Amino acid sequence: MSVPLRIEIMQIETIRPSSPTPPHLRSLKLSVLDQFMPISHITLVLLYPSNGNDTDHLGKAKETSLRLKTSLSEALTLFYPFAGRLKDNSSIECDDHGAEYIEARIHCILSNILRKPETGVLKQLLPAAIGDAVITARDSQLLVQASFFDCGGLAIGVKLSHKIADAATLASFIKCWAATARSSSTEFITSPVFMGASIFPQMDLPIPMLPVDLIHGQSVLKRFVFEGPKITALRAKAISASVPNPTRVESVTALIWKCAMSASRSNLGVPRKAVLSLDVNIRKRLVPALPDNYGGNYVGSISARMEDHDNLELQDIVSRIRKDLTEYGEHYAKITQGGDISLAICKTVEDFGKMAMSKDIDYYNCTSWCNFELYGADFGWGKPTWLSPVFTRERKNVVCLIDTRDAGGIEAWISLSPEDMTLFESNKELLEFSAANLSVSV
């Protein structure tokens, strides 16, 4: 059970772009991929230690908060849709409505949070203290909370509308905001490009929605840490003739999926089919490929499938994932060179929904935030000591991967049913390569 933090809200302010958005950019059409997304937020918390030489924590907090607000205003000039409002499921009104900024005091020390990070505590560091009834996802695309600890540490909690951004776009924004805060005249900041609707045009037909009911239900969420040397050993174990060079993400995903399927089969007492929906950043898979600064939703997903008679061997699962990733890339290369790309995407989503809704299949979803270089987010007082996405809703059979602070490692937030988690967390092969909820050193 998470302990409620003693939080004191100091101020709530609307931050608008430092320069007005030009008239020709005042309305942004959503792409068909944006239209798929529900009205929800992507979340991230970044934690920074105190400066050991500074004892005037209150004075430093005021100075830091002012820097955050000023630089946020400047960053919103480039990321102007984040200061707009959702008009309907087809456009964002980029009217410089602004982002919501909350300053708070947390009456505890940062090391208490990092000793055993818990989602229940991390949720309290997100800009939710003022309540969704006051600020809705429709009216505010971006909400930020700067929480100052008694020890001088800082938490920056971010909620960004999924209607206009995927995790890669969030990462680009955080890095731009941090670079702006550093005020380095020699640093080049790449401007984002918002033109998803020209690549993935909107559909006049009804948009098929992803079957989100598949991941609803009672669940237990836990954090597992795969350190760099352990992943090196895991990748060596995953090597096969068909995949001689398994990646970090492929290897960790395969092991987690294997152990989760094993737990489900043991609890059911019978073999069972399983589908893994693995989210994919499609910017580099299009022809021609898109730069990283293309903002919006550029996420697709592969659907790796294991039959009930398949053996759960790590090498075979990695091969299955690699095969589907390769075929997925070839598929996108074809549909971008001709034909109605948006119609093809809708058909893919519709077909997947029909398959996944089958009652005799276990459905899993995995998202990777690896290689987004978020630990480089230095606002002028050093890099974060730890950061994490935050699960704000109860969902089962969901996995989120993110880099550790130390190079080469991966943290995994894993949500399973209580029965499956009991077997999963005691799996010997899982424990050979990971550790449950390691403490984070400041």
Salt bridges, closest charged atoms under 4 A:
GLU8 OE1 - HIS107 NE2 3.12
GLU13 OE1 - LYS69 NZ 3.01
GLU63 OE2 - LYS60 NZ 3.59
ASP95 OD2 - ARG85 NH2 2.61
ASP96 OD2 - ARG26 NH2 3.35
GLU103 OE2 - ARG105 NH1 2.84
ASP132 OD1 - LYS159 NZ 3.98
ASP150 OD1 - HIS107 ND1 3.34
ASP166 OD2 - ARG283 NH1 3.02
GLU187 OE2 - ARG182 NH2 2.39
ASP213 OD1 - HIS216 ND1 3.73
GLU250 OE2 - ARG322 NE 2.60
ASP292 OD1 - LYS284 NZ 3.84
GLU307 OE2 - ARG305 NE 2.99
ASP310 OD1 - HIS309 ND1 3.49
ASP310 OD2 - ARG320 NH1 3.50
GLU327 OE2 - LYS323 NZ 2.86
ASP351 OD2 - LYS347 NZ 2.78
ASP360 OD2 - LYS273 NZ 3.90
ASP362 OD1 - ARG272 NE 2.74
ASP403 OD1 - ARG248 NH2 2.86
GLU411 OE1 - ARG223 NE 3.03
GLU425 OE1 - LYS222 NZ 2.69
GLU429 OE2 - LYS237 NZ 2.81
GLU429 OE1 - LYS258 NZ 2.69
